[in-house]
């Protein structure tokens, strides 16, 4: 799948969502236990950047959890392991969290020394793999923007790692075994502002997290370092872009969009379609930092040539959330915990198992083929 948000792409995703199997709906439960108390060396001191939220969602909902998806098939045995990139404690200065250079160089060398698994069958020639997820829980925490400040954020909807809260670190996420995504090797944390309709929480019906490449040559893509974190979007942005093309929800399913909400910010969908939002992160890394003061500066998008810019020369997977909400014809009264629909933003905190992520990137992305959630062709 081309991860660019083009009309052609939207039609493809629409078809995918129509024929895909919906993930199980969540059920109420007590919130998951918080991660390890206190910061570890992998957290550092982060100065909140310009995207730090300023409002607390009224009436924060109680935690909900969806049943985790089916277990994914583990990576094939006998494949050489990729060294973890967190063998030495990262250092933090003014919000910049620096990766250990020697460990990262060793991991990169080992990764490209891997022999990719021979492609079998007739897979789609699109560099991509994915995980399917359901909602895990809600809280007013943000361990990237506001680490260790419990309840200081607007309300978020989390999926993936069940333990995610204000105290979460890369180490605490990895120590937690429970995830609401369908690969047990993915212990990453994912979150977006909570959606409300007339004050009532609306959880996603399903979420697919795609890992792919939008670069002209995906063959040099390498895994994220353990503990890399980033955000995309702007919680403070409350208006549309001048060209009216940014940060939009749309309709996926038979019939598509049939109108607009009363405030014109949401589509009205046919009863056979659902409200969908796609959010895509940058796929070029500076190779030096796990985080930056604004949680964006260490990442960049490919340039006009389809390659990573010199300032951010390391191609990493392009993460893209495709979020389907169970709303169709009735889309009036929708708000986000961060404000209007145009304030939609997303956070990603990498805690994949090193070997599992390396196998998927090498076998699928670097060879330019589509794999499933287990990393199989």
Residue pairs with C-beta under 8 A, 6 or more apart in sequence:
1 9
1 12
1 13
1 16
1 126
1 128
1 210
1 212
1 370
2 8
2 9
2 12
2 126
2 214
3 9
3 128
3 210
3 212
3 213
3 214
3 280
3 318
3 320
4 214
4 280
5 278
5 280
10 250
10 252
13 252
13 276
13 278
13 322
14 251
14 252
14 253
14 256
14 273
17 252
17 253
17 274
17 276
17 322
17 324
18 252
18 253
18 254
20 206
20 208
22 205
22 206
23 66
23 69
23 132
23 133
23 134
23 182
23 205
23 206
23 207
24 66
24 67
24 69
24 134
25 66
25 134
25 205
26 64
26 65
26 66
26 67
26 134
26 135
26 203
27 64
27 65
27 66
27 67
28 62
28 64
28 65
29 63
29 64
29 65
30 63
31 62
31 63
31 137
31 139
32 63
32 65
32 136
32 137
32 162
32 163
32 164
32 176
32 178
33 163
34 163
34 165
34 166
34 167
34 168
35 163
35 164
35 165
35 167
35 168
35 169
35 172
35 173
35 175
35 176
36 167
36 169
36 171
36 172
36 175
37 167
38 148
38 167
39 147
39 148
39 167
39 169
40 169
40 170
40 171
40 172
41 89
41 90
42 86
42 89
42 90
42 169
42 170
42 171
42 227
42 290
43 92
43 147
43 169
43 170
44 90
44 91
44 92
44 97
44 291
45 92
45 95
46 92
46 95
46 97
46 144
46 145
46 147
46 291
46 293
46 295
47 94
47 95
47 293
48 145
48 146
49 95
49 145
49 292
49 293
49 294
49 295
49 296
50 234
50 236
50 294
51 145
51 231
51 233
51 234
51 235
51 236
51 294
51 295
51 296
51 345
52 145
52 146
52 235
53 142
53 145
53 146
53 153
53 154
53 193
53 235
53 338
54 235
54 236
55 154
55 337
55 338
55 339
56 140
56 151
56 152
56 153
56 154
56 155
57 140
57 154
57 155
57 193
57 194
57 196
57 337
58 199
59 199
60 138
60 139
60 140
60 155
61 138
61 155
61 194
61 201
62 138
63 137
63 138
63 139
64 135
64 137
64 138
64 203
65 135
65 136
65 137
65 162
65 180
66 134
66 135
66 136
66 159
66 180
67 134
67 180
68 134
68 178
68 179
68 180
68 181
68 182
69 132
69 133
69 134
69 180
69 181
69 182
69 373
70 182
71 182
71 184
72 131
72 182
72 183
72 184
72 185
72 373
72 374
72 375
73 374
73 375
73 376
74 185
74 356
75 185
75 355
75 356
75 359
75 375
76 117
76 359
79 114
79 117
79 355
79 359
80 110
80 113
80 114
81 110
81 354
81 355
81 358
82 107
82 110
82 111
82 114
82 223
82 354
82 355
82 358
83 103
83 106
83 107
83 110
83 354
84 103
84 107
84 226
84 354
85 99
85 100
85 103
85 104
85 107
85 225
85 226
85 227
85 354
86 100
86 103
86 170
86 225
86 226
86 227
87 100
87 103
88 100
88 102
88 103
89 100
90 97
90 98
90 99
90 100
90 227
90 290
91 97
91 98
92 98
94 293
95 291
95 292
95 293
95 294
96 289
96 291
96 292
96 293
96 298
97 227
97 289
97 290
97 291
97 292
98 288
98 289
98 290
99 225
99 287
99 288
99 289
99 290
101 288
104 225
104 287
107 223
107 225
107 354
108 222
111 222
111 223
111 358
111 361
111 362
112 222
114 358
114 362
116 362
116 363
116 366
116 367
117 359
117 362
117 363
119 367
119 369
119 377
120 377
121 377
123 369
123 370
123 371
123 377
124 369
124 370
125 368
125 369
125 370
126 212
126 368
126 369
126 370
127 212
127 213
127 218
127 221
127 364
127 365
127 366
127 367
127 368
127 369
127 370
128 210
128 211
128 212
128 213
128 364
128 365
128 370
128 371
129 210
129 211
129 212
129 360
129 364
129 365
129 370
129 371
129 372
129 373
129 375
130 208
130 209
130 210
130 211
130 372
130 373
131 181
131 182
131 183
131 186
131 208
131 209
131 211
131 373
132 181
132 182
132 206
132 207
132 208
132 209
132 373
133 159
133 160
133 179
133 180
133 181
133 182
133 190
133 206
133 207
133 208
133 209
134 159
134 180
134 204
134 206
134 207
135 157
135 158
135 159
135 180
135 203
135 204
135 207
136 158
136 159
136 160
136 161
136 162
136 164
136 179
136 180
137 158
137 162
137 164
138 155
138 156
138 157
138 158
138 194
138 201
139 151
139 155
139 156
139 158
139 165
139 166
140 151
140 152
140 153
140 154
140 155
140 156
141 149
141 150
141 151
141 152
141 153
141 156
141 164
141 165
141 166
142 152
142 153
142 156
142 166
142 191
142 347
143 164
143 165
143 166
143 167
143 168
143 169
143 189
143 349
144 229
144 230
144 231
144 291
144 295
144 347
144 349
145 153
145 231
145 295
145 347
146 152
146 153
146 166
147 166
147 167
148 166
148 167
149 166
150 165
150 166
150 167
151 166
152 166
153 166
154 193
154 194
154 235
154 337
154 338
155 193
155 194
155 337
156 191
156 192
156 193
156 194
156 337
156 347
157 191
157 192
157 193
157 194
157 195
157 203
157 204
158 164
158 189
158 190
158 191
159 180
159 181
159 190
159 191
159 204
159 207
160 179
160 180
160 181
160 186
160 187
160 188
160 189
160 190
160 209
161 168
161 173
161 176
161 178
161 179
161 187
161 188
161 189
161 349
161 351
162 176
162 178
162 179
162 180
163 172
163 173
163 176
163 178
164 173
164 189
164 191
164 349
168 189
168 349
169 227
170 226
170 227
170 349
170 350
170 351
173 187
173 188
173 189
173 349
173 351
174 187
174 226
174 351
174 353
176 187
177 184
177 187
179 186
179 187
181 188
181 209
182 373
183 356
183 373
183 374
185 352
185 353
185 356
185 357
186 351
186 352
186 353
186 356
187 351
187 352
187 353
188 348
188 349
188 350
188 351
188 352
189 347
189 348
189 349
189 351
190 207
190 209
190 321
190 346
190 347
190 348
190 349
191 346
191 347
192 279
192 321
192 323
192 344
192 345
192 346
192 347
193 235
193 336
193 337
193 338
193 343
193 344
193 345
194 201
194 336
194 337
195 201
195 202
195 203
195 325
195 334
195 335
195 336
195 337
196 202
196 334
196 335
196 336
196 337
197 327
197 330
197 333
197 334
197 335
198 333
202 325
202 326
202 327
202 334
203 325
204 323
204 324
204 325
205 274
205 324
205 325
205 326
206 324
207 321
207 322
207 323
207 324
208 321
208 322
209 319
209 320
209 321
209 322
210 318
210 319
210 320
210 321
210 322
211 317
211 318
211 319
211 320
211 360
211 361
211 365
212 218
212 317
212 318
212 320
212 365
213 221
213 283
213 315
213 317
213 318
213 365
214 280
214 283
214 301
214 302
214 318
215 221
215 283
215 302
215 306
215 307
215 308
215 315
216 302
216 305
216 306
216 307
217 306
217 307
218 315
218 365
218 366
218 368
219 366
219 367
219 368
220 315
220 366
221 283
221 315
221 316
221 317
221 361
221 365
221 366
222 314
222 315
222 316
222 361
223 316
223 317
223 352
223 354
223 357
223 358
223 361
224 285
224 316
224 317
224 350
224 352
224 357
225 290
225 350
226 350
226 351
226 352
226 354
227 290
227 349
227 350
227 351
228 285
228 290
228 291
228 316
228 350
229 290
229 291
229 295
229 347
229 348
229 349
229 350
230 281
230 282
230 291
230 295
230 296
230 298
230 299
230 347
230 348
231 295
231 296
231 345
231 346
231 347
231 348
232 279
232 280
232 281
232 282
232 296
232 345
232 346
233 247
233 279
233 343
233 344
233 345
233 346
234 343
234 345
235 338
235 339
235 343
235 345
236 343
237 247
237 342
237 343
238 339
238 340
238 342
238 343
239 340
239 342
240 246
240 247
240 265
240 342
241 247
246 342
247 341
247 342
247 344
248 277
248 341
249 266
249 267
249 275
249 276
249 277
249 341
249 344
250 257
250 267
250 275
250 276
250 277
251 257
251 258
251 267
251 269
251 270
251 273
251 274
251 275
251 276
251 328
252 273
252 274
252 276
252 324
253 269
253 270
253 272
253 273
253 274
253 328
254 270
254 272
254 273
255 269
255 270
255 271
255 272
255 273
256 269
256 270
256 273
257 267
257 268
257 269
257 270
257 273
258 268
258 269
258 270
258 329
259 267
259 268
260 266
260 267
260 268
261 267
261 268
261 331
261 332
261 334
262 332
263 332
265 334
265 340
265 341
265 342
266 275
266 331
266 334
266 341
267 275
267 331
268 328
268 329
268 331
269 275
269 327
269 328
269 329
269 331
270 328
270 329
271 328
271 329
272 328
273 328
274 324
274 325
274 326
274 327
274 328
275 324
275 325
275 327
275 328
275 331
276 322
276 323
276 324
276 325
277 321
277 322
277 323
277 325
277 344
278 320
278 321
278 322
278 323
279 320
279 321
279 323
279 344
279 345
279 346
280 318
280 319
280 320
280 321
281 299
281 318
281 319
281 320
281 346
281 348
282 296
282 299
282 300
282 301
282 312
282 318
283 301
283 302
283 308
283 315
283 316
283 317
283 318
283 319
284 299
284 300
284 301
284 302
284 308
284 309
284 312
284 313
284 314
284 315
284 316
285 298
285 299
285 312
285 314
285 315
285 316
286 298
286 299
286 300
286 311
286 312
286 313
286 314
287 312
287 313
287 314
288 298
289 298
290 298
291 298
292 298
292 299
298 312
299 312
300 308
300 309
300 311
300 312
302 308
302 309
303 309
308 314
308 315
317 361
317 365
319 348
321 346
327 334
334 341
336 343
336 344
338 344
338 345
356 375
359 375
360 371
360 375
363 371
363 375
363 377
364 370
364 371
364 375
364 377
369 377
370 377
371 377
